[in-house]
Amino acid sequence: MLSPADWQIIGLTLQVGGVAMAATLPIAFAVAWLLARVAFPGKVLVDAVVHLPLVLPPVVTGWLLLILFAPSGPAGRWLMACFGASVLFKWSGAAIASGVMAFPLMVRAMRLSIEAVDRRLESAARTLGASRWRVFRTITLPLSLPGVLAGLVLGFARSIGEFGATITFVSNVPGQTQTLPLAIYSALQLPDGDAAVVRLALVAVALSLGALIASEALARRAGRGLHVL
């Protein structure tokens, strides 16, 4: 049986993951489209920077976020000047850390989906008088949508499992930044925390497994759709 505290942790985890994905999705898709369709100087470097969180230790990513969003950091000063707020030790900071760590996976899945769209279909539509926006809206986006959704679900699974960058950036504050991984870590430090670890670990496994199954199903659907075309 899950306790009220467990439900609070689960709710906070879903809130952090959901907000992270909602904020990251348009940026990830724009970057994926840019890398898939536009040739520009420094493209290899941009691609490397986008995927850097995959190879950096999460603690380093969290430390960089801490420098960036600290009161003396550029983003921290801007937030304080414009909104009088800070994301340190708050769930919004946990959402930022989760979104940053999930960003490379989302971009990679979306880029592969966009690259798989047959550009001859887009060219044919252009020769028939369709504008670039109409071609994107009626051909590119619908054909790549299953892959985009797969990237979104995969990113969500990554975001709810984020630990290292989150605890480094916004610490482990119950009710504010303590998501499932951090709560499991805290329970492991307690002599009588085994039961809580089991409960929360089972929930984490169920959420992650469901997200991975959904991502694989969407990716296969995208592959079947492109194969039919």
C-alpha positions in Angstrom: 0.0 0.0 0.0 1.3 3.5 -0.9 1.2 6.0 1.8 0.1 9.7 1.4 3.8 10.7 1.4 4.4 8.2 -1.4 1.6 9.6 -3.5 3.0 13.1 -3.0 6.4 11.9 -4.3 4.8 10.2 -7.3 2.7 13.3 -8.0 5.7 15.6 -7.8 7.7 13.2 -10.1 4.9 13.3 -12.7 4.6 17.1 -12.4 8.4 17.6 -12.9 8.5 15.2 -15.8 5.4 16.6 -17.5 6.5 20.2 -17.2 10.0 19.3 -18.3 8.6 17.6 -21.5 6.1 20.4 -22.2 8.9 23.0 -22.0 11.5 20.9 -23.9 9.4 19.6 -26.7 9.3 22.6 -29.0 13.0 23.3 -28.5 13.9 19.7 -29.1 11.8 19.5 -32.3 13.3 22.8 -33.6 16.8 21.6 -33.0 16.1 18.1 -34.5 14.6 19.7 -37.6 17.6 22.1 -37.9 20.1 19.2 -37.6 18.1 17.0 -40.0 17.4 19.5 -42.8 19.8 22.5 -42.7 23.5 22.5 -43.5 25.4 25.2 -41.8 29.0 25.9 -40.5 29.6 24.3 -37.2 26.9 21.8 -37.4 29.1 19.0 -36.1 29.9 21.2 -33.0 26.2 22.0 -32.4 25.4 18.3 -32.7 28.1 17.5 -30.2 26.9 20.1 -27.7 23.3 18.9 -27.9 24.4 15.3 -27.1 26.9 16.4 -24.4 24.6 15.6 -21.4 24.6 11.9 -22.6 28.3 11.6 -22.0 29.0 14.1 -19.2 28.6 12.8 -15.6 25.2 14.0 -14.4 26.9 15.7 -11.5 28.8 17.9 -13.8 25.6 18.8 -15.7 24.0 19.7 -12.4 27.0 21.8 -11.4 26.9 23.7 -14.6 23.2 24.4 -14.1 23.9 25.6 -10.6 26.5 28.1 -11.9 24.1 29.2 -14.6 21.0 29.7 -12.4 22.7 30.8 -9.2 21.8 34.4 -8.1 25.1 35.5 -9.5 24.8 33.5 -12.7 23.5 34.9 -16.0 20.2 33.0 -16.0 19.7 33.5 -12.3 20.2 37.2 -12.5 17.8 37.4 -15.4 15.1 35.5 -13.5 15.5 37.6 -10.4 15.4 40.9 -12.4 12.4 39.9 -14.5 10.3 37.7 -12.2 11.9 38.2 -8.7 12.2 34.4 -8.5 14.8 31.7 -8.3 14.6 28.0 -9.3 17.1 26.8 -6.7 15.7 24.3 -4.3 12.3 24.3 -6.1 10.4 21.8 -8.3 10.9 24.1 -11.2 14.6 23.7 -10.9 14.1 19.9 -10.8 12.1 20.2 -14.1 15.0 22.1 -15.7 17.5 19.5 -14.7 15.2 16.7 -16.0 14.6 18.5 -19.2 18.3 19.1 -19.9 19.1 15.4 -19.2 16.3 14.2 -21.5 16.9 16.7 -24.3 19.6 14.7 -26.2 17.4 11.6 -26.3 14.4 13.6 -27.6 16.5 15.3 -30.3 18.0 12.1 -31.5 14.6 10.3 -31.8 13.0 13.3 -33.5 15.9 13.8 -35.9 15.8 10.2 -37.0 12.1 10.5 -37.6 12.4 13.7 -39.6 15.3 12.3 -41.7 13.2 9.2 -42.5 10.5 11.4 -44.2 10.9 11.1 -48.0 12.0 14.5 -49.2 10.6 13.7 -52.7 7.1 14.1 -51.3 8.0 17.5 -50.0 9.6 18.5 -53.3 6.5 17.3 -55.2 4.2 19.4 -53.0 6.4 22.4 -53.5 6.3 22.0 -57.3 2.5 21.9 -57.0 2.5 25.3 -55.4 2.4 24.5 -51.7 4.2 26.9 -49.4 7.0 25.7 -47.1 4.8 26.0 -44.1 2.0 24.0 -45.7 4.5 21.3 -46.8 5.7 21.1 -43.2 2.2 21.1 -41.7 0.7 18.6 -44.0 3.6 16.3 -44.9 6.7 16.6 -42.7 5.0 16.9 -39.4 2.3 14.2 -39.8 4.9 11.7 -41.2 7.4 12.3 -38.4 4.8 12.6 -35.6 5.0 9.0 -34.3 8.7 9.4 -34.0 8.3 12.8 -32.3 5.9 11.2 -29.8 8.2 8.3 -29.3 11.0 10.8 -28.5 8.7 12.6 -26.1 7.8 9.4 -24.2 11.4 8.3 -24.1 12.4 11.7 -22.8 9.7 11.5 -20.1 11.0 8.2 -19.0 14.5 9.7 -18.7 13.2 12.7 -16.9 11.4 10.8 -14.1 14.5 8.7 -13.5 16.9 11.7 -13.3 19.0 11.8 -10.1 22.6 13.1 -10.4 21.9 16.5 -12.0 18.8 17.1 -9.9 20.4 16.5 -6.5 23.5 18.6 -7.5 21.4 21.5 -8.8 18.4 21.8 -6.5 19.3 19.3 -3.7 16.9 16.8 -2.1 14.1 18.8 -0.5 11.0 16.8 0.5 7.9 18.2 -1.1 9.9 20.5 -3.5 12.6 18.6 -5.4 12.3 15.0 -3.9 11.3 13.0 -6.9 11.1 9.2 -7.0 14.9 8.6 -7.5 15.8 11.0 -4.7 13.2 9.6 -2.4 14.5 6.1 -3.0 18.0 7.4 -2.2 16.8 9.0 1.0 15.0 5.8 2.1 18.1 3.8 1.5 19.9 5.8 4.2 17.3 4.9 6.8 17.6 1.7 8.9 13.9 0.9 8.4 13.6 2.2 4.9 13.5 -1.1 3.1 9.7 -1.2 2.7 9.7 2.4 1.3 12.5 1.5 -1.1 10.6 -1.5 -2.4 7.3 0.5 -2.9 8.9 3.4 -4.6 11.2 1.2 -6.7 8.2 -0.8 -8.0 6.4 2.4 -9.0 9.6 3.7 -10.7 9.9 0.4 -12.6 6.3 0.5 -13.7 6.4 4.1 -14.9 9.6 3.6 -16.8 8.6 0.3 -18.3 5.3 1.7 -19.4 7.0 4.7 -21.0 9.5 2.5 -22.8 6.8 0.2 -24.2 4.8 3.2 -25.4 8.0 4.6 -27.1 8.8 1.4 -28.8 5.2 1.0 -30.0 5.2 4.5 -31.4 8.5 4.0 -33.1 7.3 0.8 -34.8 4.2 2.6 -35.9 6.3 5.3 -37.5 8.4 2.6 -39.2 5.4 0.8 -40.6 3.9 4.1 -41.9 7.1 5.1 -43.7 7.4 1.6 -45.1 3.9 1.8 -46.6 4.7 5.1 -48.2 
